[in-house]
């Protein structure tokens, strides 16, 4: 991807996300993994919202709204390998949330490419 902010794109790499943070683009990170997975590997960042796919499937868009997410926010969905987060991002976009992206390769790619202290499972 050449432009990580292009709404036509849906995935960004860990490197693109890191560069975006350096440029002051603050994504709201939606970690869609289950709570037990957070004990195995988690981002060292404040402001990460854990909204598991099971919760999103059960409560739908109301789970996002109850968590304080605003439709005009800039979101990055995150999971283990990038499959659930891609599904979540596509689902959110389908509901009209336009600035939603998925972390390609998930937290595993982030741990391998950016920060090995995050851990892998």
Secondary structure, DSSP 8 states (H G I E B T S, - for coil): ---TT-TT--EE-HHHHHHHHHTT---EEEE-S-HHHHTT---S-TT-EE--HHHHHHHTHHHHHHTT--TTS-EEEE-SSSHHHHHHHHHHHHTT--SEEEETTHHHHHHHHT-GGG---
